[in-house]
């Protein structure tokens, strides 16, 4: 039996974490790792104590046909990346890697060209995360150096979505 490579191992964990997501559109899971140790995990869901979209059976962004990557202030949920960061101390996150996996809640298929939203990018920059690995399919992924988000600041151009 062939051993799973380390990056896909952590992406598998992120995908498992995503199964706890309560979003009606996207199920994302995030895992923060430093020195080959899991620091924290997070998935998409409403703030603690509030009703989840799966409870209300309603998604305002879906009803308004908001494209992905836009108008997240309308969303009830906290993103997987932010939930993972909230659960970790900054000193452990400095120099860490984040592993992110997401699937469409309706089809269960991987989300093409998946990426973190502008708000999550800003939070990851401040958390000190160095690299983000994003799953494209069961075995393929992309690696993003977070420094690129600093050097190529899309908010200066007014870019929206992804």
N, C-alpha and C positions, 0 to 999 in steps of 0.2 A: 504494500500500500504506500502510495506516494504521500509525503507529508505536505500539508498546506503551507504556502509561503506566509511569512509573518504579516505582511501588509493585508493580504486577503483574510487572514485569521482575524485581525482587528476589524476589518470591514464586515466580516461575518458577525462579529459581536454587535457592531453598530446596526446591522440589519435585524438581528434578534431584538435589540432594544427598540427598534422602530415599530415592532409589533404591539407595543404598549400605546402607540400614538392614538389620539382621539379625534384627529382632524378628518373631515369627510372628503378632502381633496388629496392630501399627501400624507404619507406615513414616513417620517424621517427619524433616524436614530443617530446619535453622536457619541463617540467614545474619545476621551482625552487620555493620551498615553505619554509617559515620560520615563526614560531609562527602562523600557520594556515592562512597565508597570502601569496598570489601569488606574488613573487618577479619579475619573468620574464618568458618568454616563448621563444622557439626557434624551428625551423624546418630545414630540410635539403634543402639547396639551394645554388646557386652560389653567390659569393660576389656581393654586391650591384652594379648595373650598368653593370655587365657582363651577357652574355647570359646563361640561364639555360639549363640543359640537355634536358628538355622538349621542349625548343625552337630549339635546334640543332638536336634533335631526334637522338642523338648519345651518347653512353657511352663507353669510351675507355677501362674501366676496364672490361666491359662486352665483348667487341670485343676481348680483350686479354685473356679472360677466367680467370681473376684473382680471386682466392677464396676470400670469405668474410673475413674481418679482416686483409687483406694484401694489400700493395702497394697503400695506400691512397694518396700518393703524386701525383698520376696520376689523381685523381678525381677532377672535376671542383668545387665540392660543399664544403661548410662548414657544418659540422655535427650539428645536432640539439642541442647536449649538449653544443658545443662551442658557437653557436649562442645565446643560453639562457644565458651563462656566460658573453658573450660580452655585453649583454643588461642590466646587473646588476652591482651594485657596490659591491666591495669585502666585505665591512663591513656588508652589508645585507646578503651576502652568507655564512659567517662564521657560522657554526652550522646548516646550512639549509639542506633540503632534495631535491633530484631531482627525478622526476617521468618521466619515459621513456617508450614510447609505439611505436612499429614499426610493419609495415605490408609490405608484399611483394607487390611491385607496380603492378605486373602483375596479381597476384591471389587475392590480398586483404586479404590473410590469415596472421595470426600472424607468426612472424619469430621465429622458434624454437631455444631455447638456446641463445636467443638474449643477447648481452652484448655490452658494450662500447669498442671502439677500444683503443689501447695502448696510442695514442695521447690524446684522450678525457679523459682517466683515469688520465693522468699526469695533464691535465688542471683542472680537478675536484679536485684533491688533492690540488693543489695550490690555488684554489678558496676558499677552506675551507668547501666544502660540506661534510657532515657527512655520509649520507645514500643515496643509490640509490635504488629506487623501479622500477623493470623492469616487464612489463606485459608479461605473457606467453599466456594467453587467456582472454576471456571477464571478468572472475572473479578471475583468479589465477595470482599470481605474486611472484617474489623473492625479498628479501631485501638483499642488499649488504652493509656492513659497509665499507666505503671507507678506513678506517685504514687497512683493509685486503690487499688492493692494495699496501700499503706501506710495510707492514710486509712480504707479499708474492710477491715480485717484480719479475714478470715473465721475465722481460728484462734481469735479471742476468743469466738466463738459456738459453737465445736466443730463447725463445718461440715466435712463430708468430701466428697470427690469433686467433680465439676463437671458 
